[in-house]
Amino acid sequence: MINLTILGCHSATPRVNAFPTSQYLEINNNHFLIDCGEGTQRQMRKYKVGFSKINHIFISHLHGDHFYGLVGLLSTYGILNREKEMHIFGPKGIKAATLQMLKISESHAKFSMIFHELSSKKSELIYEDKKVTVHTIPLTHRVYTNGYLFKEKEKPRKLNMLNINGYPEIDKADYLNIKAGRDVQLASGEVISNSSITIAPSKSLSFAFCSDTSYKPDIVPIIKNVDLLYHEATFLADRQELAKKTKHSTSVEAAQIAKEANVGQLVIGHYSGRYPDTSLFQKEAESVFKNVSLARPGVIFTIN
C-alpha cells in the first residue's frame, strides 16, 4: 500500500494558508519525508505524522521553498533527544549548508546525520532495502534538481495451502523455495509446477515525485506505468513563456508527461500564488489526462 500525505504544495514563499513543498510517503512499511520547505514540522504535527518514524529525508534541490525547513526539523529532533541516525539525500552542498547552520546555532542535534550527496545527471539507484528501491529522476531546473522514484520490490508468491496439502511429501522446509518460484520434484520424479501450488502476489506499487522542472519528456521511460505521479504545475498554459523562462512546468505539460508515461493517477501542485483559483489547474490538466487530482495540505492519496 502507498499513502502519500501532502504537507505543503505551493511555490515560493509561505503564506497564511499556503505552505511550500513537503510530502510524507508511506510505502510498504517504509516512512519517507520528501522535501522540507518552511513550516514542514508544523504541518507534520497538524496532520499527525509520527516524527520518530522518519529515518530518510529526500530533498529535490536547494531552493528555499524545498529545504529551508530541514535545519529546523533536525534541530527539533535534537530537542526530542533523537538517537537513531538520519539519512539525508540531496544535491551536493546540502551537507555543508545544513551542518554549518546547526553548528552556528549550537543545535542540540547530537544524533548521527548521514548525508548522501547527489551530482549525477543520470538516473541512479540511491536507496534499497528488502522491500523498496529509490531511484533519482534527473530534472531540469535553475539549479541541480532530482525527482525520486519509489518502488516496491517484487513480492514473493503466496503459498496455496489447499493444493500443497494434497502432496504430503512437500515439507515446510520447502516453503521458502516455493515462495521464490521454484517447482517441487517428488521422490517419484513427478514435478509439481510452482504455479499449481502458489498464488500470484499482489502488484508491486510505485510513486514518482517530480519537483520543480521544465517540461522534460525524457523522464517518461523512468516513470513509465507508475501508479501515482506527483508533477509540479506552477503555471497555467497562459504563462507558457514564463514557465519556460523560470524552468517550471504548466498544468498541461504535467498532464502530457502523465499521459505519455501511462501513469495510474496524476497529482499536480506547486501552484504559483498569482492564481487564486487552483481548480483551473485540474481543469486544464484533464483536457489532456483524465485522472488528475490537486495537491492540497492534509490530503492523503492512497494506492492499494
C-alpha positions in Angstrom: 0.0 0.0 0.0 1.0 3.6 -0.7 -0.1 6.5 1.4 1.0 10.0 0.3 0.2 12.8 2.7 0.6 16.3 1.2 2.1 18.6 3.9 2.7 21.6 1.6 2.2 22.2 -2.1 2.6 25.8 -3.0 5.6 27.6 -4.7 7.9 30.3 -3.5 7.1 32.0 -0.1 4.9 30.6 2.7 1.6 32.4 3.3 -1.1 32.1 5.9 -2.8 29.2 4.3 -0.2 28.1 1.8 2.9 26.0 2.7 5.8 25.2 0.4 6.6 21.7 -0.8 6.8 18.8 1.6 5.3 15.3 1.4 5.2 12.3 3.7 5.3 8.9 2.0 4.4 5.5 3.5 5.3 2.6 1.2 5.5 -1.0 2.2 6.0 0.0 5.9 8.7 2.5 5.0 8.3 6.1 6.0 9.9 8.8 3.9 9.9 12.6 4.0 10.2 14.3 0.6 11.3 17.9 0.5 11.1 20.1 3.6 10.0 23.6 2.9 9.4 26.1 5.7 6.7 25.0 8.1 7.1 21.3 7.4 7.3 20.3 11.1 4.2 22.3 11.9 2.4 20.5 9.1 3.7 17.2 10.4 2.2 17.9 13.8 -1.1 19.1 12.3 -1.6 16.0 10.2 -0.2 13.6 12.8 2.9 12.4 11.0 5.0 10.5 13.5 8.4 12.2 13.8 10.1 9.1 15.1 9.0 7.0 12.1 11.1 9.1 9.6 14.7 7.9 9.1 15.2 9.0 5.5 14.7 12.5 4.0 14.9 13.2 0.3 15.5 16.8 -0.9 15.0 17.6 -4.5 17.0 20.8 -4.8 18.4 23.6 -2.7 15.8 26.3 -3.3 14.4 27.6 -0.1 10.8 26.5 -0.6 12.1 22.9 -0.8 14.7 22.7 2.0 14.6 25.7 4.4 12.6 23.7 6.9 15.3 21.0 7.1 17.6 22.7 9.7 14.6 23.5 11.9 13.3 19.9 11.7 16.7 18.4 12.5 17.1 20.8 15.4 13.8 19.7 16.8 14.9 16.1 16.6 17.8 17.1 18.8 15.5 18.7 21.3 13.5 15.5 21.3 16.7 13.6 22.1 16.6 11.5 19.0 19.3 8.8 19.0 18.7 6.9 15.7 20.7 8.0 12.7 19.0 10.1 10.0 19.8 9.6 6.3 19.5 12.7 4.2 19.6 12.6 0.4 20.0 15.7 -1.7 22.2 17.7 -4.0 25.9 18.3 -3.4 26.2 21.1 -0.9 23.4 20.1 1.4 25.7 18.7 4.0 27.8 21.9 4.3 24.7 24.1 4.4 22.9 22.0 7.0 25.8 21.3 9.3 27.1 24.9 9.2 23.7 26.3 10.3 23.4 23.6 13.1 26.9 24.5 14.3 26.4 28.2 14.3 23.1 27.9 16.2 24.7 25.4 18.7 21.9 23.0 18.0 21.1 20.1 20.3 21.1 17.7 17.4 23.7 15.1 18.5 22.3 12.1 16.6 24.2 10.9 13.5 23.3 12.5 10.2 24.4 10.6 7.2 24.3 12.7 4.0 24.1 11.1 0.6 25.0 14.0 -1.8 24.0 13.6 -5.4 25.6 15.0 -8.5 24.8 12.6 -11.3 22.7 13.8 -14.2 21.6 10.2 -14.9 19.0 8.2 -13.0 20.7 6.1 -10.3 19.7 3.8 -7.5 20.3 5.7 -4.2 18.4 3.6 -1.7 17.5 -0.1 -1.3 16.2 -2.4 1.4 14.4 -5.7 1.4 11.1 -4.1 0.3 11.7 -0.8 -1.5 14.1 0.9 -4.0 14.6 4.6 -4.7 16.0 5.9 -8.0 16.7 9.5 -8.9 14.7 11.2 -11.7 17.1 13.9 -13.2 15.1 17.1 -13.8 15.9 20.4 -15.4 15.6 23.5 -13.2 17.6 26.6 -12.5 19.8 24.6 -10.1 20.7 20.9 -9.9 17.4 19.0 -9.2 16.2 15.5 -8.9 12.9 13.9 -8.6 12.6 10.5 -6.9 11.0 7.2 -7.9 9.9 4.9 -5.1 9.1 1.3 -6.0 8.1 -1.7 -4.0 10.2 -4.8 -4.9 8.5 -7.7 -6.4 6.8 -9.6 -3.7 7.2 -13.4 -3.2 4.4 -15.7 -4.4 1.9 -16.9 -1.7 1.5 -20.5 -0.8 -1.6 -22.2 -1.9 -2.0 -24.4 1.1 -5.1 -26.2 -0.2 -3.1 -27.6 -3.1 0.1 -28.1 -1.1 -1.8 -30.2 1.4 -2.5 -32.6 -1.4 1.2 -33.5 -1.5 2.2 -34.9 1.9 5.7 -35.2 0.6 6.1 -31.4 0.5 7.7 -30.3 3.8 7.7 -26.9 5.5 11.4 -26.7 4.7 10.4 -26.4 1.0 8.2 -23.3 1.6 10.8 -20.6 1.1 11.9 -22.1 -2.2 8.3 -22.4 -3.3 7.6 -18.8 -2.5 10.7 -17.9 -4.5 9.1 -19.5 -7.6 10.7 -22.9 -7.7 9.0 -26.1 -8.8 9.0 -29.2 -6.5 10.2 -32.6 -7.6 8.7 -35.5 -5.7 10.6 -38.8 -5.0 8.7 -40.4 -7.8 10.2 -37.9 -10.2 7.0 -36.1 -10.8 7.5 -32.3 -11.0 4.9 -30.1 -9.3 4.8 -26.8 -11.1 5.1 -23.7 -8.9 2.0 -22.1 -10.4 -0.1 -25.0 -9.2 0.9 -24.6 -5.5 1.2 -20.9 -5.2 -0.9 -17.8 -5.7 0.5 -14.7 -7.6 1.4 -11.9 -5.2 -0.3 -8.5 -5.1 1.0 -6.0 -7.6 4.1 -4.0 -6.6 3.3 -0.3 -6.4 5.3 2.8 -7.3 5.3 6.5 -6.8 7.2 9.2 -8.7 7.9 12.6 -7.3 8.8 15.2 -9.9 9.7 18.5 -8.3 10.5 21.8 -10.0 11.3 21.2 -13.6 10.9 22.3 -17.2 8.8 20.1 -19.4 11.1 17.1 -19.7 9.7 14.2 -21.8 12.9 12.2 -21.5 11.9 11.3 -17.9 9.0 9.2 -19.4 10.9 5.9 -19.6 12.0 6.3 -16.0 8.5 6.8 -14.6 6.6 4.6 -17.1 3.5 2.9 -15.7 3.9 4.3 -12.1 0.8 4.0 -10.1 1.0 7.6 -8.7 2.8 10.6 -10.1 3.2 13.9 -8.5 4.4 16.5 -11.0 4.8 20.2 -10.4 2.4 22.5 -12.3 3.5 26.0 -11.3 1.7 27.8 -14.1 -1.4 27.5 -16.3 -1.0 27.4 -20.1 -1.4 31.2 -20.2 2.1 31.6 -18.8 3.8 29.2 -21.0 6.7 31.6 -21.8 7.2 32.4 -18.1 7.3 28.7 -17.3 10.0 28.2 -19.9 12.0 31.2 -18.6 11.8 30.1 -15.0 12.2 26.4 -15.8 8.9 25.3 -14.5 6.0 23.3 -16.0 2.4 24.1 -16.8 -0.6 22.0 -15.9 -0.9 20.9 -19.5 2.7 19.8 -19.6 2.4 17.8 -16.4 -0.6 16.1 -17.9 1.2 15.4 -21.1 4.0 13.7 -19.1 1.4 11.6 -17.2 -0.2 10.6 -20.5 3.0 9.6 -22.2 4.1 7.6 -19.2 0.8 5.9 -18.9 0.6 6.5 -15.1 -2.3 5.5 -13.0 -3.0 8.8 -11.3 -1.6 12.3 -11.6 -1.3 14.7 -8.7 -0.3 18.3 -9.5 0.9 21.0 -7.2 3.5 23.8 -6.6 1.0 26.4 -7.7 2.1 30.0 -8.3 0.5 32.5 -5.9 -0.8 34.5 -8.9 -3.7 32.0 -9.3 -6.4 32.3 -6.6 -8.5 29.5 -8.1 -6.4 26.3 -8.2 -9.3 24.3 -9.7 -8.3 25.8 -13.0 -5.1 23.7 -12.9 -7.2 20.5 -12.7 -9.5 21.6 -15.5 -6.6 22.3 -17.8 -4.8 19.1 -17.0 -7.9 17.0 -17.5 -8.1 18.2 -21.1 -5.0 16.0 -21.7 -5.1 13.3 -19.0 -8.3 12.3 -17.2 -7.2 11.0 -13.8 -6.0 14.2 -12.2 -6.1 15.4 -8.6 -5.0 18.6 -6.9 -2.4 18.5 -4.1 -3.9 20.2 -1.0 -2.4 20.3 2.5 -3.6 17.3 4.6 -5.0 15.3 1.6 -3.9 11.7 1.6 -3.6 9.8 -1.6 -3.9 6.0 -1.1 -3.0 3.3 -3.7 -3.8 -0.3 -2.8 
